[in-house]
Amino acid sequence: MTSRNPQQGLQVQQEILETFSCGDLLEYHQLDMLDPKSIKAFAEFIAGNYSPVDVLLNNAGVYFKEQCEYDKAKDCIQTNLINLMELNQLLLPHFSEKGHIINVSSVLGSLQNIPGDQVKQALYSPELTLEGIKQLADDFLDSIKNRTFAQIGWPACSYFASKALLNAYTRVISKEVGIRVNALHPGWVRTDMGGNSATKSIDEGAKTPLLLIRHQGPETGTYWVDEARAEWI
């Protein structure tokens, strides 16, 4: 398990160990998804101690209320997409034959939340590449900086854009690597990000991730909601 803040991460690790009596099966390592050095150090740690990797659950994410601030938007795109892509790339050589990358996305990344038809078409194009996804991310950030997102067809909310891009990334990379790559929506969960009004407890929010972690089926490039495969929306 990882966290940006080591003190908080180690505290949660201890609470889990005491609650579930899992011995030394849960190891902690610091990981800041905004820090390239931290990402590289984590990848090297995993490669050196846990290769081959069976499952990687990409659960790090940020959501900012300041929807149109460029600096916040950049941090959101870096955390939720660009540096996630980099971490996956660093770890790809170290997966087992049945390895599985699971990207925690959101229903808020639905194309229904993308106003512009051209942007929708670009995100869902069968010809989209990994470099194309990075270019789309840059285009979104430029539209926030220049206040042209409405005219171009991007949402004002960087979280919506980051998850739409993450969904596109899941579809694209699943065709290019020899392991399974899928995405899921855990639901609206009562966490620091989700808030107290959310409809699911943490235990309920963990059900779909746990199902995919244990899942041995061949599906790749797919989207899962409420413990079942769903259509991309």
Secondary structure, DSSP 8 states (H G I E B T S, - for coil): -EESSHHHHHHHHHHHHHHH--TTS---EE--TT-HHHHHHHHHHHHHHS-SEEEEEE------S-TT-HHHHHHHHIIIIIHHHHHHHHHGGGEEEEEEEEEE--GGGSGGG---HHHHHHHT-TT--HHHHHHHHHHHHHHHHTT-HHHHT--S-HHHHHHHHHHHHHHHHTTTSSSEEEEEE--SB-STTT-TT-SB-HHHHTHHHHHHHH--S---S-EEETTEEE---
